[in-house]
Amino acid sequence: MQKVYRNALQDMLRGLDGSKNVKGGQDWGKSRILTDLPLKFRNVSIIYGPQNSYLVAGVHWGEVYGSFHRQAAPATAMVLSDRYLMIIAEEKPARWFQFRAESHYGEIITYFPLDRLAKFEIRRTGRFSVLELEGRRVDGGEKLQLLFPLEREAALLNLMGKALSISRTVGDPQDNSLYSEEKTQRAVH
């Protein structure tokens, strides 16, 4: 069943960025970048990473806890490729209060196309920081927020700096018409 999901996902990603004719890429399983990630995030990156793409950077952090030991954000990894920012987060627990560590078997994977990355902002809020990603669209923009521990701020700034520089080479930052008829025709041919 995993193979069916992986193939469907790869078809959707190719449709999103028009990479049907893209050749090359790298074997993510042999990348040194992923060796710093916990095994769960490494395996998910290898299995569900975009095909025919190059791995640029990766960073991860553990759970973020708020008051009363309530989980504010799950453990997360961000993997940067030449076309996507892949965000892998563990499932959040169903209960509010966590008295002991529990195993998490599921994950939520978000793909953020770099050609739609407009900007990012990092804000400190007490015991943790917030990364806000803003995307470009024809009808405006969307925002995605992630909580992370303060000690991962430098690593995340480095990764997001790379993502922003790649996004400026992939997509024209002045052009918000990413779904225009002309661009669609160029991607198809």
MIROLUM-650905 format. One line per 3 residues: number of its first residue (from 1); for each residue x, y, z of N, C-alpha, C. Coordinates in Angstrom, 1 decimal. Each point is the difference from the previous one (the first is absolute). Layout:
N
NUM> X Y Z X Y Z X Y Z  ...;
//
This chain:
189
1> 0.8 -1.2 0.0 -0.8 1.2 0.0 0.9 1.3 0.0  1.1 -0.1 0.7 0.9 1.1 0.0 0.5 0.4 -1.4  0.2 -0.9 -0.8 0.4 0.3 -1.4 -1.0 0.7 -0.8;
4> -1.3 -0.4 0.2 -1.1 0.7 -0.6 -0.1 1.5 0.4  0.1 0.2 1.3 0.0 1.4 0.5 1.2 0.8 -0.5  1.2 -0.6 0.0 1.2 0.7 -0.5 -0.1 0.3 -1.5;
7> -0.5 -0.9 -0.8 -0.2 0.3 -1.4 -1.0 1.1 -0.2  -1.1 0.0 0.7 -1.1 1.0 -0.1 0.6 1.4 0.4  0.8 0.0 1.1 0.6 1.2 0.4 0.9 0.6 -1.0;
10> 0.9 -0.9 -0.6 1.0 0.5 -1.0 -0.8 0.6 -1.2  -1.1 -0.7 -0.4 -0.7 0.6 -1.1 -0.6 1.3 0.3  -0.5 0.2 1.2 -0.5 1.4 0.4 1.1 1.0 0.0;
13> 1.2 -0.4 0.6 1.1 1.0 0.0 0.5 0.4 -1.4  0.0 -1.0 -0.9 0.4 0.3 -1.3 -1.0 0.9 -0.7  -1.2 -0.2 0.3 -1.1 0.9 -0.6 0.1 1.4 0.6;
16> 0.4 0.1 1.2 0.1 1.3 0.6 1.1 0.9 -0.6  1.2 -0.7 -0.1 1.1 0.9 -0.5 0.4 -0.3 -1.4  -0.8 -0.8 -0.8 0.3 -0.3 -1.4 1.4 -0.7 -0.2;
19> 0.4 -0.9 0.9 1.3 -0.6 -0.1 0.0 -1.3 -0.7  -1.0 -0.3 -0.9 -0.1 -1.3 -0.7 1.3 -0.3 -0.8  0.6 1.1 -0.5 1.2 -0.2 -0.9 1.3 0.2 0.8;
22> -0.1 0.2 1.3 1.2 0.3 0.8 0.7 -1.4 0.2  1.3 0.0 -0.4 0.8 -1.2 0.2 1.1 0.3 1.0  0.5 -1.0 0.6 1.0 0.2 1.0 -0.5 -0.2 1.4;
25> 0.5 0.9 0.8 -0.3 -0.2 1.4 1.1 -0.8 0.7  -0.3 -0.3 1.3 1.0 -0.8 0.7 -0.8 -1.1 0.9  0.8 -0.9 0.4 -0.6 -1.1 0.9 0.1 0.6 1.4;
28> -1.2 0.3 0.5 0.0 0.6 1.3 0.5 -0.9 1.1  -0.1 -1.3 -0.2 0.4 -1.0 1.0 1.5 0.0 0.2  0.8 0.6 -0.9 1.4 0.0 0.2 0.5 1.4 0.4;
31> -0.9 0.9 0.3 0.4 1.4 0.3 0.4 0.1 1.4  1.1 0.8 0.2 0.5 0.3 1.3 -0.9 1.0 0.8  -0.8 0.8 -0.7 -0.8 1.0 0.6 -1.1 -0.7 0.9;
34> -0.5 -1.2 -0.4 -1.0 -0.7 0.7 0.5 -0.7 1.2  1.3 -0.2 0.1 0.6 -0.8 1.1 -0.3 0.6 1.4  -0.1 1.4 0.0 -0.3 0.7 1.3 -1.4 -0.1 0.5;
37> -0.9 -0.5 -0.9 -1.4 -0.1 0.3 -0.3 -1.3 0.8  -1.0 0.0 0.9 -0.4 -1.2 0.6 -0.4 -1.0 -1.0  0.1 -1.3 0.3 -0.3 -1.0 -1.0 -1.4 0.1 -0.6;
40> -1.0 0.3 0.8 -1.4 0.1 -0.6 0.0 1.1 -1.1  0.5 1.2 0.3 0.0 1.1 -1.0 0.9 -0.3 -1.2  1.1 -0.7 0.2 0.9 -0.4 -1.1 -0.8 -1.0 -0.9;
43> -0.6 -1.0 0.6 -0.7 -0.9 -0.9 -1.2 0.6 -0.8  -0.7 0.9 0.7 -1.1 0.7 -0.7 0.5 0.8 -1.1  1.1 0.7 0.2 0.6 0.8 -1.0 0.5 -0.8 -1.2;
46> 0.5 -1.1 0.2 0.5 -0.9 -1.1 -1.2 -0.5 -0.7  -1.0 -0.5 0.7 -1.1 -0.6 -0.7 -0.9 1.0 -0.7  -0.3 1.2 0.6 -0.9 0.9 -0.6 0.6 1.3 -0.5;
49> 1.3 0.1 -0.1 0.7 1.1 -0.6 -0.3 0.1 -1.4  -0.1 1.3 -0.6 -0.3 0.1 -1.4 1.1 -0.6 -0.9  -0.4 -0.8 -1.0 0.9 -0.7 -0.9 0.6 1.1 -0.9;
52> 1.2 -0.4 -0.5 0.7 0.9 -0.9 0.3 1.3 0.6  0.4 0.0 1.2 0.3 1.3 0.7 1.3 -0.2 0.8  0.6 1.1 0.3 1.3 0.0 0.8 -0.3 0.5 1.4;
55> 0.6 -0.7 0.9 -0.1 0.3 1.4 0.9 1.1 0.3  -0.4 1.1 0.7 0.8 1.1 0.3 0.4 0.1 1.5  -1.0 -0.1 0.9 0.2 0.1 1.4 -1.1 -0.6 0.8;
58> 0.2 -0.2 1.3 -1.0 -0.6 0.8 0.2 0.4 1.5  -1.1 0.2 0.7 0.1 0.3 1.4 -1.2 -0.6 0.7  0.2 -0.4 1.3 -1.1 -0.6 0.8 0.0 0.6 1.4;
61> -1.1 -0.2 0.7 -0.1 0.4 1.4 -1.1 -0.9 0.6  0.2 -0.1 1.4 -1.0 -0.9 0.7 -1.2 0.8 0.3  -0.9 -0.7 0.9 -1.2 0.6 0.3 0.2 1.3 0.8;
64> -1.0 0.9 -0.2 0.0 1.3 0.7 -1.2 -0.1 1.0  0.4 0.2 1.3 -1.0 -0.1 1.1 -0.3 1.4 0.6  -1.2 0.3 0.2 -0.5 1.2 0.7 -0.2 -0.2 1.5;
67> -0.9 0.8 0.5 -0.3 -0.1 1.5 -0.7 -1.4 0.3  0.2 -0.4 1.2 -0.6 -1.3 0.5 0.4 -1.2 -0.9  1.2 0.1 -0.6 0.5 -1.1 -0.8 -0.9 -0.4 -1.1;
70> -0.7 1.0 -0.6 -0.9 -0.2 -1.1 0.8 0.2 -1.3  -0.1 -1.0 -0.9 0.8 0.1 -1.3 -0.6 1.1 -0.8  0.8 1.0 -0.3 -0.4 1.1 -0.9 0.3 -0.3 -1.5;
73> 1.0 -0.8 -0.2 0.4 -0.4 -1.4 0.7 -1.3 0.0  -0.3 -0.8 -1.0 0.7 -1.3 0.0 1.4 0.0 -0.5  0.8 -1.0 0.1 1.3 -0.1 -0.5 -0.1 0.1 -1.6;
76> 0.9 0.8 -0.5 -0.1 0.3 -1.5 1.4 0.0 -0.6  0.0 -0.3 -1.3 1.2 0.1 -0.8 -0.3 0.8 -1.3  0.9 0.9 -0.4 -0.2 0.7 -1.2 1.2 -0.4 -1.0;
79> -0.4 -0.5 -1.2 1.0 -0.4 -0.9 -0.2 0.9 -1.3  1.1 0.6 -0.4 0.0 0.9 -1.1 0.6 -0.7 -1.2  -0.8 0.0 -1.1 0.5 -0.5 -1.3 0.1 1.2 -0.9;
82> 0.4 -0.3 -1.3 0.2 1.1 -0.9 -1.4 0.5 -0.5  -1.1 -0.7 0.3 -1.3 0.4 -0.4 -1.1 0.2 1.1  0.3 -0.7 1.1 -1.0 0.0 1.1 0.6 0.2 1.4;
85> -0.8 0.5 0.9 0.3 0.0 1.4 -0.9 -1.1 0.5  0.5 -1.1 0.5 -0.8 -1.1 0.5 0.0 0.0 1.5  -1.2 0.2 0.6 -0.2 0.1 1.4 -0.6 -1.3 0.5;
88> 0.7 -0.7 0.9 -0.5 -1.3 0.5 -0.2 0.2 1.5  -1.3 -0.2 0.5 -0.3 0.2 1.4 -0.7 -1.3 0.5  0.4 -0.3 1.2 -0.7 -1.2 0.7 -1.4 0.4 0.3;
91> -0.9 -1.0 0.2 -1.3 0.3 0.4 0.0 0.6 1.4  -1.0 1.0 0.2 -0.1 0.5 1.3 -0.8 -0.9 0.8  0.3 -0.1 1.4 -0.8 -1.0 0.8 -1.4 0.5 0.1;
94> -0.9 -1.0 0.3 -1.4 0.3 0.1 -0.3 0.7 1.4  0.8 -0.4 1.0 -0.3 0.6 1.3 0.8 1.3 0.2  -0.6 0.8 0.9 0.7 1.3 0.3 1.2 -0.2 0.8;
97> -0.1 -0.8 1.0 1.1 -0.1 1.0 0.8 -1.3 -0.3  1.3 0.2 0.0 0.9 -1.2 -0.3 0.8 -0.2 1.3  -0.2 -1.1 0.7 0.7 -0.4 1.2 1.2 -0.8 -0.3;
100> 0.0 -0.7 -1.1 1.2 -0.8 -0.4 0.1 0.0 -1.5  1.2 -0.3 -0.5 0.2 0.0 -1.5 -0.8 -1.1 -0.6  -0.6 0.3 -1.2 -0.8 -1.0 -0.7 0.7 -0.1 -1.4;
103> -0.2 -1.2 -0.6 0.5 -0.2 -1.3 -0.9 0.6 -1.0  0.5 0.6 -1.1 -0.8 0.5 -1.0 0.4 -0.7 -1.3  -1.0 -0.6 -0.7 0.3 -0.8 -1.1 -0.4 0.7 -1.3;
106> -0.9 1.0 0.0 -0.4 0.7 -1.2 0.7 1.3 -0.2  -0.1 0.5 -1.2 0.7 1.3 -0.3 -0.9 0.8 -0.9  0.2 1.3 0.0 -0.7 0.8 -1.0 1.1 0.7 -0.8;
109> -0.1 -0.2 -1.3 1.0 0.6 -0.9 -0.6 1.1 -0.8  0.7 1.2 0.0 -0.5 1.1 -0.8 1.1 0.4 -1.0  -0.4 0.2 -1.2 1.0 0.4 -1.1 -0.3 1.5 -0.3;
112> 1.0 0.8 0.2 -0.1 1.4 -0.4 0.8 0.3 -1.2  -0.6 0.2 -1.2 0.8 0.3 -1.2 0.8 1.2 0.1  1.3 0.0 -0.2 0.9 1.1 0.1 -0.4 1.1 -1.0;
115> -0.5 -0.3 -1.1 -0.4 1.1 -0.9 -1.2 0.8 0.4  -0.6 -0.4 1.1 -1.1 0.8 0.6 0.4 0.6 1.4  1.2 -0.1 0.4 0.5 0.6 1.3 0.2 1.5 -0.2;
118> -0.8 0.8 0.6 0.2 1.4 -0.1 0.9 0.5 1.1  -0.2 -0.4 1.2 0.9 0.5 1.1 -0.2 -0.9 1.2  0.9 0.2 1.0 -0.2 -0.7 1.3 0.4 1.0 1.1;
121> -0.5 -0.3 1.1 0.3 0.8 1.2 0.1 -0.9 1.2  1.0 0.3 0.9 0.1 -0.7 1.2 -0.2 0.9 1.2  -0.9 -0.3 0.9 -0.3 0.8 1.2 0.2 -0.8 1.2;
124> 0.5 0.6 1.1 0.1 -0.6 1.3 -1.2 0.3 0.8  -0.5 -1.1 0.6 -1.2 0.2 0.9 0.3 -0.8 1.3  0.6 0.6 0.9 0.2 -0.7 1.3 1.0 -1.1 -0.1;
127> -0.4 -1.2 0.2 0.9 -1.2 0.1 0.3 -0.6 -1.4  -0.7 0.4 -1.0 0.2 -0.6 -1.3 -0.1 1.1 -1.1  0.3 -0.3 -1.2 -0.1 0.9 -1.2 -1.0 -0.5 -1.0;
130> -0.4 0.9 -0.8 -1.0 -0.3 -1.1 0.6 0.3 -1.3  0.0 -1.0 -0.9 0.4 0.3 -1.4 -1.3 0.1 -0.8  -0.1 1.1 -0.7 -1.2 0.3 -0.9 0.5 0.1 -1.4;
133> -0.5 -1.0 -0.8 0.3 0.0 -1.4 -1.2 0.7 -0.8  0.3 0.8 -0.9 -1.1 0.6 -0.8 0.2 -0.3 -1.5  -1.1 -0.5 -0.6 0.1 -0.5 -1.3 -0.7 1.0 -1.0;
136> 0.4 0.0 -1.2 -0.6 0.8 -1.1 -1.1 -0.8 -0.7  -1.1 0.7 -0.3 -1.0 -0.6 -0.8 -0.7 1.1 -0.9  -0.7 -0.4 -1.0 -0.7 1.0 -0.8 -1.0 0.8 0.8;
139> -0.7 -0.7 0.9 -1.1 0.7 0.7 0.5 0.5 1.4  1.3 0.1 0.2 0.5 0.5 1.3 1.1 -0.9 0.5  0.0 -0.2 1.2 1.1 -0.8 0.6 -0.6 -0.9 1.1;
142> 0.8 -1.0 0.4 -0.3 -0.9 1.1 1.2 0.1 1.0  -0.3 -0.3 1.2 1.0 0.0 1.1 -0.1 -1.4 0.7  1.2 -0.5 0.3 0.2 -1.2 0.8 0.9 0.3 1.2;
145> -0.5 -0.3 1.2 0.8 0.2 1.2 0.4 -1.3 0.6  1.3 0.1 0.5 0.6 -1.2 0.7 0.6 0.5 1.3  -0.2 -0.7 1.1 0.7 0.3 1.2 1.2 -0.9 0.1;
148> 1.1 0.6 0.6 1.2 -0.7 0.2 0.8 0.5 1.2  0.9 -0.8 0.6 0.8 0.5 1.1 1.0 1.1 -0.3  0.2 0.9 0.9 0.9 1.1 -0.2 1.4 -0.5 -0.5;
151> 0.5 -1.1 0.5 1.4 -0.4 -0.3 0.1 -0.5 -1.5  -1.1 -0.2 -0.7 0.1 -0.4 -1.4 -0.1 1.2 -1.0  -0.1 1.2 0.6 -0.2 1.2 -0.8 1.2 0.3 -1.0;
154> 1.2 -0.2 0.3 1.1 0.2 -0.9 0.0 -1.0 -1.1  -0.3 -1.2 0.3 0.0 -1.1 -1.1 -1.2 0.3 -0.9  -1.1 0.4 0.5 -1.2 0.3 -0.8 0.2 1.3 -0.9;
157> 0.7 1.0 0.6 0.3 1.2 -0.8 0.9 -0.4 -1.2  1.0 -0.8 0.2 0.9 -0.5 -1.0 -0.8 -0.7 -1.1  -0.9 -1.0 0.4 -0.8 -0.7 -1.0 -0.9 0.9 -0.8;
160> -0.7 0.9 0.7 -0.9 0.9 -0.6 0.7 1.0 -1.0  1.2 0.4 0.4 0.7 0.9 -0.9 0.3 -0.7 -1.3  0.4 -1.3 0.1 0.2 -0.8 -1.2 -1.2 -0.2 -0.8;
163> -1.2 -0.2 0.7 -1.2 -0.2 -0.7 -0.5 1.3 -0.7  0.2 1.1 0.6 -0.3 1.3 -0.6 0.8 0.3 -1.3  1.3 -0.3 0.1 0.9 0.2 -1.1 -0.4 -0.9 -1.2;
166> -0.3 -1.3 0.3 -0.5 -0.9 -1.0 -1.3 0.5 -0.6  -0.9 0.4 0.8 -1.3 0.5 -0.5 0.1 1.1 -0.9  1.0 0.9 0.2 0.2 1.1 -0.9 0.6 -0.4 -1.4;
169> 0.7 -1.1 0.0 0.5 -0.5 -1.3 -1.0 -0.8 -0.7  -0.9 -0.7 0.7 -1.1 -0.8 -0.6 -1.1 0.8 -0.5  -0.5 0.9 0.8 -1.2 0.8 -0.3 0.4 1.5 0.0;
172> -0.6 0.8 -0.8 0.2 1.4 -0.1 -0.7 0.6 1.2  0.7 0.7 1.0 -0.6 0.5 1.2 -1.0 1.2 -0.4  0.2 0.6 -1.1 -1.0 1.1 -0.4 -1.2 -0.5 -0.6;
175> 0.0 -1.3 -0.5 -1.1 -0.6 -0.7 -0.9 -0.8 0.9  -1.2 0.5 0.3 -0.9 -0.8 0.8 -1.0 -0.8 -0.8  0.1 0.0 -1.3 -0.9 -0.8 -0.8 0.6 -1.3 -0.4;
178> 0.2 -0.8 1.1 0.6 -1.3 -0.2 -0.9 -1.0 -0.8  -1.3 0.2 0.0 -0.8 -0.9 -0.7 -0.5 0.6 -1.3  0.7 0.9 -0.6 -0.4 0.7 -1.2 0.0 -1.0 -1.2;
181> -0.8 0.3 -1.0 -0.1 -0.9 -1.2 1.3 -0.2 -0.7  0.8 1.1 -0.1 1.3 -0.1 -0.7 0.9 -0.9 0.7  0.1 0.1 1.4 0.9 -0.9 0.7 -0.4 -1.4 0.0;
184> -1.3 -0.3 0.0 -0.5 -1.3 -0.2 0.3 -0.6 -1.3  -0.1 0.8 -1.0 0.4 -0.5 -1.4 1.5 -0.4 0.0  0.8 0.9 0.5 1.5 -0.3 0.0 0.3 -1.2 0.8;
187> -0.7 -0.3 1.1 0.3 -1.2 0.8 -0.4 -1.2 -0.7  -1.1 0.0 -0.8 -0.5 -1.1 -0.7 0.9 -0.4 -1.1  0.5 1.0 -0.8 0.8 -0.3 -1.2 1.5 -0.1 0.3;
//
